[in-house]
């Protein structure tokens, strides 16, 4: 069921089956975005709410234009600078985007992943007429996103095996957090989900200020209050906190922060980038150890630290 054969993955997806694929962010559970029955099975496998929209993954910026009717000039400049990469753009949908993909909304989310295996797969699929893949994180809905093939196997292996689906192994994901989602329907960018492409990056590239989130913004992946959560309870604490219990508990913080007495150290990332890369693997390790609580000292600062804090706050909700 786990393979590194891209040709086999092409055959599986073309036949209407599912294939978990590596991207630079997390592993996605991919299906032909124009195959309604395959898309429905993505929702079934993940136990995902039917009105929760999906992100369409395409090979090039030009391919994105088949899914989005129009983009403001700032968004075109942003995609030309960042794609392929960890950025999702939300714009007005074309007729290609079905209600099952968009959650019944007038907008569609599209991105061009930067992982070389994802790029090769999407290019090969385009040659046989498959214009894009939906690929939400390859895990049970609301659970910790997978950043390795083994994580996918742990969450969805039984389901995928029983249906003849596939996992395409591309090693560990480089970024480790889901893509930044940017709403591109107005004069200013609106970040709907923070990620590796930060608001500062967006402003530097476009020359336009990022607006605050809109009250009537479209629904997007990963925006629920409770998400990205392990079985263990996640508790966020300050660096100097001593009010923690060592009984069957884990600890995650930057390497400079010492481990409280009696806690199992799950990770000691030396940088913010390392924190993002290791976060989901550490949370999953806590579950593997059957810990009851995972204490986390969130990183401080702007940029990627904000994206990490977004995921941690939802995991701890």
Backbone as CSV, one residue per row, in Angstrom:
resi,resn,N_x,N_y,N_z,CA_x,CA_y,CA_z,C_x,C_y,C_z
1,UNK,0.825,-1.217,0.000,0.000,0.000,0.000,0.855,1.262,0.000
2,UNK,2.041,1.236,0.603,2.968,2.367,0.560,3.926,2.150,-0.604
3,UNK,4.089,3.165,-1.442,4.933,3.048,-2.612,5.668,4.357,-2.843
4,UNK,6.729,4.306,-3.633,7.365,5.533,-4.118,7.284,5.613,-5.640
5,UNK,6.396,4.799,-6.223,6.216,4.713,-7.669,5.144,5.712,-8.106
6,UNK,5.564,6.808,-8.731,4.626,7.849,-9.152,3.685,7.327,-10.232
7,UNK,4.190,6.474,-11.110,3.337,5.914,-12.169,2.185,5.111,-11.561
8,UNK,2.464,4.389,-10.499,1.413,3.618,-9.828,0.380,4.556,-9.211
9,UNK,0.857,5.666,-8.642,-0.059,6.648,-8.063,-0.948,7.266,-9.141
10,UNK,-0.391,7.546,-10.306,-1.176,8.083,-11.424,-2.296,7.115,-11.795
11,UNK,-1.953,5.832,-11.893,-2.937,4.813,-12.256,-4.048,4.718,-11.222
12,UNK,-3.663,4.753,-9.944,-4.637,4.663,-8.856,-5.613,5.833,-8.902
13,UNK,-5.097,7.042,-9.033,-5.955,8.230,-9.033,-6.833,8.254,-10.282
14,UNK,-6.264,7.886,-11.419,-7.035,7.877,-12.666,-8.173,6.865,-12.626
15,UNK,-8.019,5.836,-11.793,-9.064,4.809,-11.683,-10.169,5.201,-10.717
16,UNK,-10.040,6.376,-10.103,-11.060,6.852,-9.184,-10.784,6.550,-7.728
17,UNK,-9.602,6.020,-7.439,-9.251,5.718,-6.059,-8.506,6.884,-5.413
18,UNK,-8.179,6.718,-4.138,-7.496,7.755,-3.374,-6.014,7.435,-3.249
19,UNK,-5.220,8.485,-3.089,-3.780,8.310,-2.878,-3.287,9.414,-1.956
20,UNK,-2.752,9.041,-0.824,-2.131,10.022,0.063,-0.808,10.456,-0.562
21,UNK,-0.604,11.769,-0.672,0.566,12.282,-1.373,1.357,13.247,-0.491
22,UNK,2.675,13.303,-0.698,3.482,14.259,0.063,3.409,15.645,-0.552
23,UNK,3.330,16.651,0.295,3.570,18.025,-0.140,4.615,18.612,0.808
24,UNK,5.038,19.830,0.553,6.030,20.439,1.430,5.432,20.797,2.788
25,UNK,4.094,20.862,2.870,3.436,21.237,4.124,3.102,20.000,4.946
26,UNK,2.074,19.254,4.523,1.684,17.993,5.162,1.269,17.024,4.057
27,UNK,1.042,15.758,4.433,0.535,14.790,3.452,-0.941,15.050,3.208
28,UNK,-1.354,14.987,1.930,-2.742,15.187,1.572,-3.376,13.908,1.056
29,UNK,-4.666,13.758,1.304,-5.413,12.606,0.793,-6.020,13.027,-0.543
30,UNK,-5.388,12.584,-1.623,-5.683,13.124,-2.942,-6.695,12.294,-3.712
31,UNK,-7.533,13.020,-4.480,-8.476,12.417,-5.412,-8.658,13.378,-6.577
32,UNK,-9.042,12.839,-7.714,-9.347,13.644,-8.886,-10.439,14.647,-8.527
33,UNK,-10.132,15.926,-8.625,-11.072,16.967,-8.198,-12.328,17.022,-9.060
34,UNK,-12.300,16.391,-10.239,-13.462,16.389,-11.119,-14.250,15.078,-11.054
35,UNK,-13.838,14.183,-10.189,-14.509,12.896,-10.017,-15.334,12.962,-8.727
36,UNK,-16.626,13.173,-8.864,-17.482,13.392,-7.698,-17.469,12.211,-6.730
37,UNK,-17.445,10.992,-7.253,-17.454,9.828,-6.367,-16.139,9.716,-5.611
38,UNK,-15.025,10.052,-6.265,-13.728,10.021,-5.592,-13.654,11.102,-4.515
39,UNK,-14.170,12.283,-4.826,-14.193,13.370,-3.844,-15.047,12.969,-2.639
40,UNK,-16.168,12.314,-2.906,-17.038,11.868,-1.814,-16.316,10.885,-0.908
41,UNK,-15.441,10.061,-1.477,-14.706,9.098,-0.665,-13.649,9.775,0.206
42,UNK,-13.146,10.913,-0.211,-12.231,11.677,0.643,-12.953,12.088,1.921
43,UNK,-14.173,12.591,1.778,-14.964,12.971,2.941,-15.255,11.750,3.817
44,UNK,-15.562,10.636,3.178,-15.861,9.413,3.914,-14.648,8.919,4.689
45,UNK,-13.498,8.875,4.040,-12.284,8.363,4.675,-11.894,9.199,5.886
46,UNK,-12.029,10.515,5.766,-11.619,11.420,6.829,-12.718,11.657,7.864
47,UNK,-13.955,11.237,7.536,-15.127,11.573,8.351,-15.237,13.097,8.471
48,UNK,-15.110,13.733,7.337,-15.069,15.185,7.229,-16.475,15.727,6.961
49,UNK,-16.883,16.819,7.625,-18.187,17.410,7.353,-18.331,17.784,5.877
50,UNK,-19.498,17.515,5.306,-19.705,17.683,3.870,-19.612,19.134,3.415
51,UNK,-19.845,20.092,4.323,-19.794,21.498,3.925,-18.428,22.132,4.157
52,UNK,-17.443,21.313,4.526,-16.097,21.835,4.777,-15.322,21.814,3.460
53,UNK,-14.946,22.979,2.914,-14.358,23.035,1.575,-12.982,22.386,1.495
54,UNK,-12.625,22.002,0.279,-11.339,21.374,-0.004,-10.454,22.333,-0.787
55,UNK,-9.157,22.055,-0.797,-8.205,22.831,-1.592,-7.857,22.031,-2.837
56,UNK,-7.934,22.681,-4.004,-7.552,22.046,-5.261,-6.059,22.277,-5.487
57,UNK,-5.324,21.187,-5.742,-3.890,21.262,-6.005,-3.644,21.100,-7.502
58,UNK,-2.896,22.035,-8.081,-2.608,22.009,-9.509,-1.108,22.148,-9.735
59,UNK,-0.690,21.888,-10.993,0.744,21.831,-11.286,1.383,23.201,-11.482
60,UNK,0.645,24.151,-12.063,1.225,25.447,-12.400,0.250,26.582,-12.095
61,UNK,0.772,27.787,-12.114,-0.063,28.972,-11.927,-1.108,29.074,-13.031
62,UNK,-0.721,28.763,-14.265,-1.679,28.797,-15.378,-2.837,27.822,-15.135
63,UNK,-2.525,26.654,-14.571,-3.580,25.686,-14.275,-4.578,26.227,-13.264
64,UNK,-4.100,27.057,-12.341,-4.995,27.640,-11.338,-6.061,28.509,-11.986
65,UNK,-5.721,29.095,-13.143,-6.671,29.960,-13.830,-7.878,29.198,-14.370
66,UNK,-7.785,27.881,-14.470,-8.938,27.093,-14.892,-9.960,26.936,-13.766
67,UNK,-9.530,27.228,-12.534,-10.400,27.041,-11.367,-10.896,28.352,-10.792
68,UNK,-10.111,29.430,-10.951,-10.461,30.751,-10.421,-10.726,31.682,-11.593
69,UNK,-11.858,32.392,-11.562,-12.239,33.216,-12.712,-11.327,34.417,-12.906
70,UNK,-10.986,35.069,-11.804,-10.134,36.249,-11.902,-9.484,36.532,-10.550
71,UNK,-8.321,37.192,-10.614,-7.603,37.563,-9.407,-7.145,39.005,-9.520
72,UNK,-7.123,39.740,-8.409,-6.557,41.087,-8.441,-5.066,41.025,-8.751
73,UNK,-4.528,42.123,-9.223,-3.135,42.143,-9.653,-2.188,41.783,-8.518
74,UNK,-2.526,42.197,-7.295,-1.646,41.874,-6.171,-1.560,40.368,-5.954
75,UNK,-2.659,39.662,-6.176,-2.671,38.215,-5.987,-1.868,37.513,-7.077
76,UNK,-1.959,38.029,-8.294,-1.158,37.473,-9.393,0.324,37.633,-9.074
77,UNK,0.689,38.794,-8.572,2.084,39.045,-8.197,2.521,38.104,-7.080
78,UNK,1.636,37.875,-6.126,1.951,36.993,-5.000,2.152,35.555,-5.470
79,UNK,1.263,35.051,-6.293,1.388,33.668,-6.756,2.612,33.486,-7.636
80,UNK,2.904,34.471,-8.458,4.088,34.379,-9.312,5.371,34.327,-8.488
81,UNK,5.335,34.950,-7.313,6.509,34.972,-6.446,6.643,33.718,-5.595
82,UNK,5.513,33.175,-5.131,5.539,32.104,-4.129,5.337,30.714,-4.721
83,UNK,4.496,30.584,-5.731,4.215,29.259,-6.293,5.327,28.766,-7.201
84,UNK,5.654,27.478,-7.161,5.125,26.460,-6.248,5.586,26.723,-4.802
85,UNK,4.668,26.534,-3.868,5.009,26.773,-2.475,3.811,26.702,-1.569
86,UNK,4.014,26.943,-0.264,2.980,26.723,0.762,1.968,27.858,0.872
87,UNK,1.324,28.183,-0.238,0.348,29.269,-0.297,-0.909,28.774,-1.001
88,UNK,-2.065,29.026,-0.409,-3.360,28.742,-1.027,-4.085,30.057,-1.271
89,UNK,-4.608,30.210,-2.484,-5.360,31.403,-2.844,-6.840,31.054,-2.961
90,UNK,-7.688,31.884,-2.380,-9.139,31.709,-2.478,-9.689,32.807,-3.370
91,UNK,-10.342,32.383,-4.479,-10.906,33.343,-5.417,-12.227,32.858,-5.972
92,UNK,-12.872,33.665,-6.804,-14.161,33.277,-7.388,-14.014,32.003,-8.225
93,UNK,-14.911,31.051,-8.057,-14.797,29.761,-8.707,-15.279,29.781,-10.152
94,UNK,-14.687,28.917,-10.964,-15.178,28.669,-12.314,-16.143,27.480,-12.263
95,UNK,-16.646,27.097,-13.428,-17.583,25.975,-13.503,-16.915,24.650,-13.175
96,UNK,-15.587,24.594,-13.218,-14.885,23.348,-12.876,-15.089,22.971,-11.420
97,UNK,-15.204,23.958,-10.566,-15.255,23.721,-9.122,-16.678,23.375,-8.687
98,UNK,-16.873,22.139,-8.264,-18.193,21.677,-7.847,-18.507,22.118,-6.423
99,UNK,-19.783,22.013,-6.058,-20.195,22.344,-4.693,-19.507,21.448,-3.666
100,UNK,-19.234,20.196,-4.029,-18.584,19.280,-3.091,-17.158,19.721,-2.783
101,UNK,-16.523,20.376,-3.735,-15.164,20.881,-3.534,-15.176,22.191,-2.765
102,UNK,-16.139,23.052,-3.067,-16.155,24.399,-2.481,-16.987,24.501,-1.214
103,UNK,-17.651,23.416,-0.832,-18.555,23.492,0.305,-19.790,24.317,-0.007
104,UNK,-20.143,24.384,-1.310,-21.316,25.140,-1.719,-21.111,26.637,-1.783
105,UNK,-19.875,27.095,-1.655,-19.579,28.524,-1.664,-19.269,29.015,-3.083
106,UNK,-19.230,30.338,-3.245,-18.935,30.934,-4.552,-17.441,31.037,-4.815
107,UNK,-16.639,30.648,-3.846,-15.184,30.724,-3.983,-14.577,29.328,-3.982
108,UNK,-13.359,29.243,-4.487,-12.609,27.986,-4.482,-11.188,28.271,-4.018
109,UNK,-10.612,27.315,-3.287,-9.236,27.438,-2.796,-8.321,26.604,-3.686
110,UNK,-7.216,27.208,-4.126,-6.302,26.545,-5.056,-4.864,26.790,-4.616
111,UNK,-4.014,25.780,-4.798,-2.590,26.004,-4.571,-1.742,25.151,-5.496
112,UNK,-0.485,25.574,-5.665,0.518,24.849,-6.451,1.581,24.362,-5.475
113,UNK,1.550,23.080,-5.091,2.499,22.588,-4.093,3.933,22.558,-4.624
114,UNK,4.883,22.717,-3.706,6.277,22.780,-4.096,7.044,21.479,-3.985
115,UNK,6.452,20.444,-3.379,7.166,19.173,-3.232,7.416,18.571,-4.609
116,UNK,8.654,18.145,-4.903,8.955,17.630,-6.249,8.121,16.423,-6.647
117,UNK,7.786,15.567,-5.703,6.956,14.403,-6.031,5.535,14.839,-6.362
118,UNK,4.988,15.763,-5.583,3.656,16.289,-5.886,3.645,16.973,-7.240
119,UNK,4.709,17.716,-7.534,4.802,18.394,-8.823,4.829,17.394,-9.985
120,UNK,5.634,16.356,-9.862,5.715,15.356,-10.925,4.381,14.634,-11.089
121,UNK,3.744,14.286,-9.979,2.462,13.597,-10.032,1.411,14.459,-10.730
122,UNK,1.297,15.724,-10.345,0.306,16.618,-10.942,0.567,16.833,-12.428
123,UNK,1.838,16.906,-12.798,2.195,17.080,-14.214,1.804,15.855,-15.028
124,UNK,2.082,14.672,-14.499,1.727,13.429,-15.191,0.215,13.278,-15.296
125,UNK,-0.507,13.639,-14.261,-1.969,13.543,-14.291,-2.561,14.512,-15.308
126,UNK,-1.957,15.689,-15.424,-2.454,16.676,-16.391,-2.353,16.144,-17.818
127,UNK,-1.339,15.348,-18.077,-1.149,14.783,-19.417,-2.283,13.833,-19.805
128,UNK,-2.971,13.270,-18.812,-4.088,12.365,-19.117,-5.439,13.011,-18.800
129,UNK,-5.433,14.334,-18.679,-6.677,15.075,-18.577,-7.201,15.340,-17.187
130,UNK,-6.427,15.001,-16.156,-6.856,15.281,-14.779,-6.323,16.652,-14.385
131,UNK,-7.226,17.605,-14.210,-6.862,19.012,-14.103,-6.489,19.471,-12.698
132,UNK,-6.681,18.616,-11.713,-6.337,19.001,-10.347,-6.748,17.939,-9.360
133,UNK,-6.178,18.017,-8.182,-6.468,17.077,-7.112,-6.972,17.820,-5.884
134,UNK,-8.041,17.317,-5.273,-8.328,17.746,-3.907,-7.393,16.948,-3.009
135,UNK,-6.878,17.561,-1.967,-5.914,16.852,-1.119,-5.877,17.441,0.282
136,UNK,-6.975,17.306,1.048,-6.935,17.724,2.450,-5.976,16.822,3.224
137,UNK,-5.578,17.231,4.394,-4.614,16.457,5.174,-5.087,15.009,5.343
138,UNK,-4.154,14.080,5.191,-4.483,12.649,5.151,-4.566,12.062,6.557
139,UNK,-5.574,12.510,7.294,-5.784,12.058,8.666,-7.272,12.110,8.976
140,UNK,-7.661,11.520,10.087,-9.035,11.665,10.528,-9.330,13.140,10.790
141,UNK,-10.531,13.564,10.459,-10.879,14.970,10.570,-10.691,15.473,12.001
142,UNK,-9.996,16.612,12.125,-9.756,17.224,13.427,-8.525,16.724,14.140
143,UNK,-7.930,15.608,13.639,-6.764,15.032,14.295,-5.492,15.731,13.816
144,UNK,-4.372,15.349,14.385,-3.080,15.923,14.026,-2.743,15.586,12.569
145,UNK,-2.335,16.587,11.809,-2.005,16.367,10.402,-0.765,15.490,10.272
146,UNK,-0.669,14.691,9.192,0.472,13.800,9.002,1.609,14.480,8.248
147,UNK,2.809,14.262,8.711,3.981,14.810,8.022,4.919,13.709,7.538
148,UNK,4.450,12.469,7.561,5.199,11.334,7.019,4.211,10.273,6.564
149,UNK,4.677,9.358,5.727,3.816,8.273,5.256,3.359,7.393,6.420
150,UNK,4.230,7.223,7.413,3.862,6.387,8.560,2.720,7.009,9.354
151,UNK,2.659,8.346,9.414,1.547,9.014,10.081,0.231,8.718,9.357
152,UNK,0.268,8.758,8.030,-0.932,8.450,7.247,-1.377,7.019,7.521
153,UNK,-0.409,6.116,7.529,-0.712,4.704,7.758,-1.373,4.520,9.115
154,UNK,-0.891,5.237,10.111,-1.443,5.127,11.460,-2.899,5.574,11.512
155,UNK,-3.220,6.656,10.818,-4.568,7.225,10.872,-5.543,6.541,9.928
156,UNK,-5.118,6.320,8.684,-6.040,5.891,7.631,-5.663,4.576,6.970
157,UNK,-4.625,3.922,7.471,-4.125,2.726,6.821,-5.173,1.646,6.613
158,UNK,-5.962,1.383,7.638,-6.971,0.322,7.547,-8.013,0.658,6.480
159,UNK,-8.468,1.906,6.465,-9.462,2.306,5.463,-8.875,2.225,4.050
160,UNK,-7.696,2.794,3.852,-7.100,2.822,2.517,-6.815,1.418,2.001
161,UNK,-6.313,0.568,2.871,-6.006,-0.808,2.477,-7.263,-1.552,2.057
162,UNK,-8.342,-1.367,2.784,-9.582,-2.093,2.494,-10.245,-1.634,1.198
163,UNK,-9.861,-0.445,0.697,-10.459,0.078,-0.527,-9.487,0.067,-1.712
164,UNK,-8.312,-0.516,-1.538,-7.351,-0.580,-2.633,-6.701,0.743,-2.966
165,UNK,-6.650,1.648,-1.986,-6.032,2.954,-2.193,-4.526,2.883,-1.917
166,UNK,-3.846,4.023,-1.993,-2.384,4.031,-1.978,-1.847,5.169,-1.107
167,UNK,-0.639,4.972,-0.605,0.123,6.038,0.049,1.418,6.214,-0.733
168,UNK,1.649,7.404,-1.263,2.865,7.712,-2.005,3.878,8.332,-1.046
169,UNK,4.956,7.639,-0.793,5.938,8.050,0.219,6.929,9.049,-0.374
170,UNK,6.980,10.218,0.223,7.932,11.235,-0.214,8.810,11.731,0.914
171,UNK,8.944,10.906,1.973,9.750,11.317,3.109,9.010,12.289,4.006
172,UNK,9.729,12.905,4.927,9.110,13.872,5.844,8.852,15.197,5.135
173,UNK,7.760,15.823,5.482,7.414,17.117,4.904,8.372,18.192,5.412
174,UNK,8.768,19.076,4.533,9.775,20.075,4.879,9.258,21.132,5.833
175,UNK,8.069,21.676,5.557,7.534,22.777,6.363,6.885,22.250,7.641
176,UNK,5.942,21.324,7.491,5.319,20.709,8.655,4.031,21.354,9.133
177,UNK,3.675,22.504,8.584,2.388,23.157,8.871,1.647,23.377,7.559
178,UNK,0.325,23.380,7.629,-0.487,23.573,6.440,-0.207,24.937,5.797
179,UNK,-0.585,25.053,4.531,-0.316,26.262,3.759,-1.030,27.485,4.326
180,UNK,-0.453,28.637,4.075,-1.133,29.905,4.334,-2.302,30.028,3.357
181,UNK,-3.473,30.392,3.856,-4.630,30.607,2.983,-4.928,32.100,2.926
182,UNK,-4.977,32.636,1.703,-5.187,34.070,1.496,-6.429,34.283,0.633
183,UNK,-7.346,35.094,1.123,-8.533,35.474,0.367,-8.146,36.558,-0.633
184,UNK,-8.442,36.302,-1.916,-8.029,37.213,-2.982,-9.231,37.672,-3.795
185,UNK,-10.226,38.239,-3.111,-11.423,38.730,-3.789,-11.588,40.239,-3.668
186,UNK,-10.647,40.892,-3.013,-10.772,42.333,-2.792,-9.481,43.069,-3.099
187,UNK,-9.439,44.321,-2.674,-8.275,45.162,-2.963,-7.103,44.867,-2.045
188,UNK,-7.367,44.179,-0.935,-6.299,43.846,0.007,-6.318,42.354,0.323
189,UNK,-5.143,41.768,0.564,-5.096,40.360,0.981,-5.687,40.201,2.373
190,UNK,-6.361,39.061,2.593,-6.865,38.705,3.907,-6.364,37.298,4.219
191,UNK,-5.608,37.144,5.309,-5.100,35.831,5.690,-6.182,35.094,6.469
192,UNK,-6.670,33.982,5.877,-7.710,33.175,6.511,-7.125,32.054,7.353
193,UNK,-5.890,31.649,7.048,-5.170,30.666,7.864,-3.689,30.992,7.771
194,UNK,-3.014,31.257,8.894,-1.582,31.580,8.832,-0.739,30.351,8.517
195,UNK,0.400,30.582,7.937,1.310,29.494,7.598,2.707,30.021,7.365
196,UNK,3.493,29.285,6.599,4.900,29.640,6.388,5.064,30.931,5.597
197,UNK,4.105,31.247,4.734,4.105,32.532,4.041,3.379,33.516,4.950
198,UNK,4.119,34.417,5.551,3.583,35.276,6.600,2.962,36.551,6.033
199,UNK,2.233,37.256,6.883,1.659,38.544,6.472,2.748,39.508,6.036
200,UNK,3.867,39.483,6.732,4.990,40.343,6.350,5.502,39.982,4.963
201,UNK,5.599,38.681,4.691,6.026,38.240,3.357,5.067,38.767,2.295
202,UNK,3.772,38.629,2.571,2.750,39.034,1.604,2.837,40.526,1.334
203,UNK,3.008,41.312,2.387,3.092,42.764,2.214,4.353,43.163,1.463
204,UNK,5.472,42.474,1.735,6.717,42.780,1.035,6.625,42.442,-0.446
205,UNK,5.952,41.342,-0.762,5.838,40.913,-2.156,4.863,41.785,-2.932
206,UNK,3.717,42.077,-2.339,2.652,42.775,-3.060,2.705,44.284,-2.926
207,UNK,3.326,44.762,-1.838,3.315,46.192,-1.575,1.988,46.686,-1.052
208,UNK,1.131,45.736,-0.619,-0.206,46.082,-0.142,-0.404,45.524,1.258
209,UNK,-1.021,46.304,2.112,-1.233,45.887,3.495,-2.225,44.737,3.576
210,UNK,-1.960,43.817,4.500,-2.879,42.718,4.764,-3.997,43.225,5.668
211,UNK,-5.245,42.952,5.281,-6.404,43.391,6.057,-6.733,42.400,7.153
212,UNK,-7.480,42.858,8.137,-7.984,41.966,9.171,-9.006,41.018,8.562
213,UNK,-9.205,39.880,9.206,-10.174,38.914,8.688,-11.570,39.522,8.615
214,UNK,-12.304,39.135,7.580,-13.647,39.639,7.363,-14.667,38.829,8.148
215,UNK,-15.720,39.486,8.587,-16.768,38.800,9.339,-17.480,37.772,8.471
216,UNK,-17.580,38.054,7.162,-18.285,37.158,6.243,-17.324,36.410,5.323
217,UNK,-16.111,36.159,5.808,-15.117,35.464,5.000,-15.569,34.028,4.719
218,UNK,-15.188,33.469,3.576,-15.585,32.093,3.266,-14.970,31.089,4.235
219,UNK,-15.641,29.959,4.390,-15.098,28.861,5.187,-13.891,28.285,4.475
220,UNK,-12.870,27.929,5.257,-11.675,27.320,4.676,-11.205,26.171,5.571
221,UNK,-10.327,25.352,5.027,-9.796,24.220,5.775,-9.059,24.688,7.021
222,UNK,-9.220,23.938,8.121,-8.472,24.196,9.342,-8.902,25.417,10.115
223,UNK,-10.130,25.888,9.892,-10.559,27.121,10.547,-11.478,26.892,11.748
224,UNK,-11.788,25.636,12.048,-12.645,25.360,13.207,-11.878,25.617,14.502
225,UNK,-12.614,25.932,15.571,-11.968,26.247,16.846,-11.137,25.072,17.357
226,UNK,-11.671,23.863,17.222,-10.952,22.668,17.667,-10.458,21.899,16.454
227,UNK,-9.133,21.740,16.366,-8.544,21.099,15.189,-7.104,20.714,15.535
228,UNK,-6.500,19.896,14.680,-5.080,19.535,14.826,-4.779,18.890,16.182
229,UNK,-5.758,18.195,16.761,-5.639,17.762,18.155,-5.245,16.295,18.294
230,UNK,-4.265,16.007,19.153,-3.966,14.615,19.507,-5.002,14.079,20.482
231,UNK,-4.888,12.803,20.829,-5.768,12.223,21.850,-5.451,12.835,23.213
232,UNK,-4.164,13.011,23.491,-3.748,13.640,24.748,-4.262,15.074,24.816
233,UNK,-4.506,15.545,26.016,-4.929,16.925,26.209,-3.731,17.846,26.047
234,UNK,-3.862,18.862,25.218,-2.788,19.840,25.021,-3.025,21.027,25.938
235,UNK,-2.014,21.363,26.726,-2.108,22.483,27.666,-0.972,23.459,27.355
236,UNK,-1.311,24.691,27.065,-0.317,25.709,26.748,0.103,26.434,28.021
237,UNK,1.408,26.576,28.200,1.924,27.191,29.419,2.996,28.215,29.065
238,UNK,3.282,29.100,30.011,4.345,30.078,29.837,5.694,29.430,30.121
239,UNK,6.735,30.007,29.587,8.082,29.447,29.734,8.475,29.279,31.197
240,UNK,8.055,30.212,32.040,8.474,30.176,33.437,7.505,29.393,34.323
241,UNK,6.495,28.788,33.716,5.477,28.102,34.508,6.058,26.890,35.228
242,UNK,5.621,26.721,36.463,6.019,25.530,37.236,4.797,24.725,37.664
243,UNK,3.606,25.224,37.305,2.363,24.568,37.730,1.991,23.448,36.760
244,UNK,2.867,22.466,36.658,2.630,21.338,35.769,2.819,20.035,36.536
245,UNK,2.090,19.032,36.107,2.171,17.723,36.745,2.964,16.776,35.880
246,UNK,3.850,16.018,36.497,4.675,15.090,35.743,4.034,13.734,35.542
247,UNK,2.832,13.531,36.046,2.191,12.226,35.962,1.706,11.954,34.541
248,UNK,2.385,11.050,33.843,2.000,10.632,32.494,1.818,11.823,31.556
249,UNK,2.775,12.746,31.618,2.674,13.980,30.846,3.926,14.210,30.013
250,UNK,3.716,14.877,28.875,4.820,15.211,27.996,5.079,16.699,27.967
251,UNK,6.192,17.084,27.302,6.603,18.483,27.278,7.248,18.797,25.934
252,UNK,6.843,19.930,25.357,7.403,20.404,24.089,7.688,21.882,24.199
253,UNK,8.918,22.266,23.870,9.307,23.669,23.916,10.606,23.825,23.135
254,UNK,10.972,25.063,22.860,12.278,25.327,22.257,13.385,24.790,23.147
255,UNK,14.499,24.459,22.566,15.591,23.811,23.287,16.074,24.621,24.481
256,UNK,15.958,25.942,24.418,16.438,26.798,25.516,15.600,26.652,26.784
257,UNK,14.407,26.080,26.667,13.509,25.952,27.812,13.737,24.601,28.480
258,UNK,14.131,24.577,29.763,14.403,23.304,30.431,13.126,22.502,30.665
259,UNK,13.287,21.200,30.783,12.155,20.301,30.998,11.763,20.302,32.475
260,UNK,10.500,20.557,32.793,10.065,20.461,34.195,10.256,19.042,34.727
261,UNK,10.445,18.936,36.004,10.690,17.630,36.621,9.565,16.643,36.309
262,UNK,9.963,15.444,35.909,9.027,14.351,35.737,8.303,14.293,34.410
263,UNK,8.480,15.286,33.539,7.795,15.292,32.250,8.650,14.621,31.172
264,UNK,7.985,13.974,30.232,8.671,13.342,29.106,8.911,14.392,28.023
265,UNK,10.161,14.607,27.686,10.480,15.608,26.660,10.153,15.031,25.284
266,UNK,9.234,15.672,24.572,8.822,15.191,23.253,9.573,15.873,22.124
267,UNK,10.130,17.045,22.388,10.865,17.752,21.354,11.605,18.938,21.909
268,UNK,12.756,19.239,21.285,13.571,20.381,21.686,14.033,21.143,20.444
269,UNK,13.101,21.679,19.666,13.493,22.384,18.441,14.367,23.589,18.756
270,UNK,15.371,23.787,17.932,16.314,24.876,18.197,15.876,26.189,17.561
271,UNK,15.007,26.136,16.554,14.545,27.344,15.866,13.027,27.282,15.680
272,UNK,12.455,28.410,15.282,11.026,28.451,14.994,10.704,27.533,13.815
273,UNK,11.556,27.530,12.803,11.350,26.642,11.658,11.340,25.182,12.105
274,UNK,12.268,24.824,12.994,12.309,23.456,13.514,11.038,23.135,14.305
275,UNK,10.538,24.123,15.048,9.330,23.926,15.843,8.158,23.542,14.920
276,UNK,8.020,24.290,13.833,6.949,24.001,12.882,7.132,22.619,12.264
277,UNK,8.351,22.315,11.892,8.648,21.032,11.239,8.376,19.842,12.160
278,UNK,8.647,20.013,13.446,8.555,18.898,14.395,7.220,18.820,15.134
279,UNK,6.416,19.894,15.075,5.236,20.006,15.938,4.321,18.791,15.866
280,UNK,3.844,18.450,14.685,2.857,17.379,14.578,3.444,16.017,14.926
281,UNK,4.702,15.808,14.587,5.345,14.556,14.961,5.456,14.405,16.470
282,UNK,5.741,15.522,17.162,5.834,15.481,18.628,4.472,15.202,19.255
283,UNK,3.420,15.832,18.743,2.084,15.584,19.286,1.684,14.125,19.074
284,UNK,2.026,13.584,17.930,1.715,12.176,17.656,2.545,11.252,18.560
285,UNK,3.778,11.650,18.857,4.607,10.835,19.760,3.977,10.748,21.144
286,UNK,3.355,11.851,21.574,2.669,11.829,22.864,1.566,10.793,22.895
287,UNK,0.835,10.674,21.795,-0.212,9.650,21.718,0.392,8.250,21.655
288,UNK,1.501,8.099,20.940,2.158,6.788,20.860,2.580,6.320,22.252
289,UNK,2.983,7.287,23.095,3.401,6.968,24.464,2.217,6.891,25.423
290,UNK,1.017,7.107,24.878,-0.227,7.069,25.669,-0.203,8.072,26.823
291,UNK,0.356,9.242,26.556,0.351,10.305,27.555,-1.044,10.903,27.692
292,UNK,-1.329,11.419,28.868,-2.639,12.033,29.108,-2.623,13.527,28.827
293,UNK,-1.487,14.157,29.086,-1.360,15.602,28.901,-0.054,15.896,28.165
294,UNK,-0.103,16.871,27.257,1.120,17.382,26.635,1.187,18.875,26.933
295,UNK,2.176,19.269,27.742,2.391,20.678,28.027,3.279,21.269,26.933
296,UNK,2.863,22.420,26.409,3.614,23.065,25.332,3.872,24.520,25.689
297,UNK,5.129,24.944,25.525,5.474,26.364,25.633,5.486,26.915,24.210
298,UNK,4.473,27.665,23.806,4.421,28.166,22.431,5.541,29.157,22.166
299,UNK,6.055,29.185,20.944,7.079,30.185,20.623,6.459,31.571,20.561
300,UNK,7.249,32.583,20.812,6.761,33.961,20.764,7.269,34.633,19.496
301,UNK,6.623,35.733,19.152,7.063,36.482,17.986,6.031,36.465,16.875
302,UNK,6.391,37.049,15.743,5.498,37.162,14.604,5.851,36.096,13.560
303,UNK,5.257,36.203,12.410,5.575,35.302,11.315,5.166,33.871,11.575
304,UNK,6.102,32.950,11.381,5.810,31.531,11.525,5.379,31.173,12.943
305,UNK,5.879,31.907,13.944,5.462,31.660,15.330,3.957,31.844,15.480
306,UNK,3.377,32.796,14.745,1.932,33.003,14.808,1.185,31.804,14.234
307,UNK,1.717,31.218,13.166,1.081,30.042,12.572,1.144,28.860,13.532
308,UNK,2.274,28.693,14.200,2.411,27.612,15.184,1.407,27.810,16.314
309,UNK,1.294,29.051,16.785,0.356,29.340,17.872,-1.090,29.118,17.444
310,UNK,-1.399,29.414,16.196,-2.746,29.150,15.683,-3.073,27.663,15.791
311,UNK,-2.136,26.807,15.375,-2.377,25.363,15.431,-2.464,24.875,16.878
312,UNK,-1.608,25.396,17.738,-1.597,24.962,19.136,-2.875,25.387,19.856
313,UNK,-3.354,26.585,19.595,-4.578,27.053,20.250,-5.767,26.204,19.849
314,UNK,-5.815,25.774,18.589,-6.919,24.917,18.136,-6.756,23.502,18.695
315,UNK,-5.509,23.035,18.822,-5.275,21.703,19.398,-5.645,21.677,20.878
316,UNK,-5.509,22.826,21.535,-5.776,22.894,22.976,-7.208,23.312,23.287
317,UNK,-8.018,23.595,22.276,-9.371,24.129,22.494,-10.264,23.125,23.218
